[in-house]
Amino acid sequence: MFDLVGNGSAEQVAEALAGLPEPRRREIGVGLTAWFKKRDRETWWTSGPGTALAVAVVGCLPTAAQAAAILGRASVPVDGTRAARLVLAVAEDRGVTWLGDLAYRVAARFSERSWVDRWQFVAALLQAQGSPPPTDDRSVQQWLTAVQFPDRGRRGAPTPVADRLRDDPFLPAMLPRLFEVDGIGTQMMFDVHWKSWDEPKRHALLTALAQLAAEGVVDRAALVDGALGRLLRGDRPTALRAFTTLLGLLSLSTAEVAAHATDHLRLLTDAPAPVATMAQKALRQVPDLELESILDASRQVLTRPDRALVRTQLTWLDKLARQHPDRVTEIAEVIALGADHPAVELRDRATTLAARHGVAPVSPDLGAAVTGPRGDDLPAPTPPAPAPEPITDVDELAEEVAALLGTQYDGASLDRILDGLVRLTATDAVRVRAALDPVIERRHWSWANEHRYDPLCLCQVLVDVFTSAGVAQPAQPRSRWQALLAALRRSEASTPELVGTNPRVPPVHRLLRARLVEIGAHVTDRGDTGLLALPTSANGTLDPMVLVERLAALGARTPGHWDLTQALLRLPTNADEAVAGKAAALGSPAGDRLAAWLRDGGLPQPVMRQSTLRRKRTGQYNFDHPYMPPERLLVELSPPDGHADPDGLLTLHPSSIGVEHTGWVNLWPSLLPGHRGVVAAAVLPLVANTADLDQRDGTAVLPLLAETTGPGGIALDLAMAYGLGARHAPDRVATLDALLTLAAADQFDAVGTGAALGALATGARVKLSRVVEPLRDAAQAGAPSTVWRLLAATLPALLTPPTPPRGTIDMLTLATETATTTGVRLDVPGLAEVAARGGSSRLVTEARRLHRALQSR
C-alpha cells in the first residue's frame, strides 16, 4: 500500500482499499500516519504521490481532524479535481460522512503560497456535499485564482470568464467578498491570453462582471455599491485600480452618480489621485450638483499635491463661475486658495483665474532674496553603534537560529550567530546539537536546499554548518567540507586565494562563502574561542586592539585563514604603530600578518571605471531578453598599480544585466566596511533592477552602505541615481535614507550623483517622474542645499536634447524652490538658452523662473 502511495498510483490505492473491513482500514491508518511523518521529513511530495496519499488518508483514517493533519500540510500537493473524484469514490465505498468537515479544515490552512489545485480539491468536495464555500480571505483568493486558471491541462480555447462565473455555484457567496478582502483588487486585474500572449483580453474578470450585470445575472447596484465602498475604505493604490476600472466598465449614468454624489465627493477629497480623478470626472457630468458641496470639496482639493487633479478642479471652478454670476465672488475666493499651491504653474493659474473673476490673491514670491546663503540643516552624524554582546548561552543561540531559519532570508547579520555557534560547540557540543536539531527540522521551506537559480544562495551551506555543529567527525575524511575548501583556492598558491568561476558572484560574496565553508570544516574543533572576525561595531568595523587580544587568546593554535582575512578587512586604516607593534610581539604568523597589514595601510581602494553593458542573449532559451533594458551603466573595478589583489576583491567586470535580487547582498557592507565603493559596484546591478526592471527591495542595502566608510566614487553615484528612480516607493525611501545619512556626514557627492542621474535620464534608463518625490522629501527633511547642488548638476544633461526627458519641468520647479530657499547661486549650463526661447511652454516658463531666481542672487 505505502509503495503505491509513494509511486503516485492513486487508482491502484483506491482499488486496494475497496471492500476492506473497517478494523483493517484503521490498522493501515496507524501505519500510514507513522510512514507519512518519516517520509515528510526526508522527501519532497509531488501531486502524484500527494493524490494517492489523499485517497489512502480518506480510506483509512477515522476522523476529519486526523485526515486534515496530513492533507492540510503545505508540503502535500494534490491533483485538484482528480484527487477529489477519487476521494469521493473511496469515501462513498467506506461510508465517510465527514468530507465537508475535512474540506473546511484543509481550507483553514491555506496560505498565500497554496496552489490552486488545493482549492479545486476543496471546492469539488464541498460541491459534492452541497455545502457552502469558506469565505475567509485566503479561500476567496484561492477561488479567484481558480477563476483565472480553471482549465489546467485542457486543450483548445479556454472557457470565457463570464461563462465560468455564470456556472459557478459559489459566485453568490464569493462576489460580495471581492469588495471586502484587502489587497485582492490587484489579483482582480488579471488578463486572459487566449489567441496569443501579444493579444490579451484585458481585465477579463471585471469585463465579465460588467457583462453579467448587463445580463441581470448579478446585481448591478451591488457591484456599484461594493466598488464605491471599497474605494472609500481605501487600500493600496494598485489594488484600488480594479474598482475604478469596474466602475468605468459599468459606465455609471448621471442618475447613478447623483445618487452616490456624497461618496464621489469624499473620494475626490481624500482618495489617492487615480481614484480622485475618477470621482472628479464623474461628478463633472452631473448638471445639477449642489454648488455648495463642490465648493466645500474644492477647498480641500486645491491643497492636494496632485497637479492634474488640481488643474482640472480649477478649470471646473472657472466654468462654474461663468455659470453662476450671482456667486462669482464666492467661487473666485475658493479659486484663490490655489495661489498657495507648491507647484508654481498652479499658483499662476489660480492667480490668473481668481483675478479674472474679481479676486486678486497675494501669491508668494519665490524669487524674494534671502539674507544669506543657507546650507543643510541635518542632525549631526552619530558614531556607529557598538555591536551586540556575543552569544554565551545555548538557549539564546537556539532562539537566534530559530529566528534566522524561521523565515525567508532577508540579510540578517550572521556573524554573532556563527561566533556563538563556534564558541558554544567547543565547550558544550552535546547541548548545542540537542538544541539545534528541532530548530533545523522546523526551518522555513526556503532553507530546504541550495537555490540553483540564485548564484548567491548560501542556504544549504549555512544549514549544513548548523547541522555539523556538535557532530563527531573523523579527522579524515571531512570529505565534503575539505572538497569545498579546495574548490575555493588556487592549487598552485602557497596560501589560499579565492577562485572565481561564476562572473555573477562578486569577490566579496566568494569571501563570505569561503568563511562559511571554513567554519563548517572546523566547527567541531575543541578549544575554539570564537571568530576572530566578529565585528565590534554595528557597521562591521573591528577594533584592531580587540583583534590583537583575540590572537593572543589563541596561543599556539592556528586561526582559520579566511576568518583572519575577514578580520583584517574589517580593520580601520588609521591604526597607529603601537597596535602594530603589539601584534608583532605576539611572535606568531597570524600576529606578523596583522602587523604587516596595519603598517601597509590595509587593502587599498580600487580604480573605478564606468562602463556600458549592453543586452545580449545567453543561450537558446532566454525568455527574459525582451524585458531587459537595452543597456545599463555599471562600474568596473581594478586594483591600483603595484597591488597584486590575490583574492580578487578589487577586481570586478560586470557580465550580465539580468541579476536576481537576494537578501545575501545586505551582508556585503559589513564585510568590507572601509570600502564603500567596492560594495557599491557589486550591488549596482541589483539597485539598477529597481529602476529599469521595476523589481523590488534592491535598494535596502543602500542605508547599510551609507553607514560604512571609504570613498564611494562613481559606483555610489550611480547606485544613488538608480535608487532615486526606483519603481516602488519603499525602494525610493531607502535611497532617501541613505542620501540623508551621507549628506549629514558630508560624504554625499551631490554633483557626481546629479551628473549620473542626468546621464541615466537622457538615456531613458531612469524616469524623472519618480525622482522628484524623494528629492523634494530630502529638501524638506533639511537638505535643500544638497538637493539644489544635485539638481544643478543634473539639469545641463536634461536641457541639452531638443525634447527634454519627461519630468524635466518638475526638476526645474524643484530647482527653483531649492535655489530660492538656499540663496546659493550655481551655474547651470544650457539654462539661459532655454529661458531665451520664444513662447510660453511650461518648459520655457520654468526655465525662465529659475534663471530669474539665479540672476537675482
HELIX and SHEET records of a PDB file:
HELIX    1   1 PHE A    2  GLY A    6  1                                   5    
HELIX    2   2 ALA A   10  LEU A   17  1                                   8    
HELIX    3   3 GLU A   22  GLU A   42  1                                  21    
HELIX    4   4 SER A   47  CYS A   60  1                                  14    
HELIX    5   5 ALA A   64  LEU A   71  1                                   8    
HELIX    6   6 GLY A   80  ARG A   94  1                                  15    
HELIX    7   7 LEU A   99  ALA A  107  1                                   9    
HELIX    8   8 VAL A  116  GLN A  129  1                                  14    
HELIX    9   9 ASP A  137  GLN A  148  1                                  12    
HELIX   10  10 VAL A  161  ARG A  166  1                                   6    
HELIX   11  11 LEU A  171  MET A  174  1                                   4    
HELIX   12  12 LEU A  175  PHE A  179  5                                   5    
HELIX   13  13 ILE A  184  MET A  188  1                                   5    
HELIX   14  14 ALA A  204  GLU A  215  1                                  12    
HELIX   15  15 ARG A  220  ARG A  233  1                                  14    
HELIX   16  16 PRO A  237  LEU A  250  1                                  14    
HELIX   17  17 THR A  254  ALA A  259  1                                   6    
HELIX   18  18 ALA A  261  ASP A  270  1                                  10    
HELIX   19  19 ALA A  273  LEU A  283  1                                  11    
HELIX   20  20 LEU A  291  VAL A  301  1                                  11    
HELIX   21  21 ARG A  307  GLN A  323  1                                  17    
HELIX   22  22 PRO A  325  ARG A  327  5                                   3    
HELIX   23  23 VAL A  328  ILE A  335  1                                   8    
HELIX   24  24 ALA A  336  ASP A  340  5                                   5    
HELIX   25  25 VAL A  344  ARG A  356  1                                  13    
HELIX   26  26 VAL A  394  LEU A  405  1                                  12    
HELIX   27  27 ASP A  415  GLU A  441  1                                  27    
HELIX   28  28 TRP A  445  TRP A  447  5                                   3    
HELIX   29  29 CYS A  459  SER A  468  1                                  10    
HELIX   30  30 SER A  479  ALA A  487  1                                   9    
HELIX   31  31 PRO A  507  HIS A  522  1                                  16    
HELIX   32  32 PRO A  544  LEU A  554  1                                  11    
HELIX   33  33 HIS A  561  LEU A  569  1                                   9    
HELIX   34  34 GLU A  577  ALA A  585  1                                   9    
HELIX   35  35 PRO A  589  ASP A  600  1                                  12    
HELIX   36  36 HIS A  625  TYR A  627  5                                   3    
HELIX   37  37 GLY A  663  LEU A  667  5                                   5    
HELIX   38  38 TRP A  668  LEU A  671  1                                   4    
HELIX   39  39 ARG A  676  ASP A  692  1                                  17    
HELIX   40  40 VAL A  701  ALA A  706  1                                   6    
HELIX   41  41 GLY A  713  LEU A  724  1                                  12    
HELIX   42  42 ALA A  729  ALA A  744  1                                  16    
HELIX   43  43 ALA A  750  THR A  762  1                                  13    
HELIX   44  44 LEU A  768  GLN A  780  1                                  13    
HELIX   45  45 PRO A  784  LEU A  799  1                                  16    
HELIX   46  46 THR A  808  THR A  822  1                                  15    
HELIX   47  47 LEU A  831  ALA A  835  1                                   5    
HELIX   48  48 ARG A  842  GLN A  855  1                                  14    
SHEET    1   A 2 VAL A 192  HIS A 193  0                                        
SHEET    2   A 2 PRO A 200  LYS A 201 -1                                        
SHEET    1   B 2 VAL A 607  ARG A 614  0                                        
SHEET    2   B 2 GLU A 631  SER A 638 -1                                        
END                                                                             
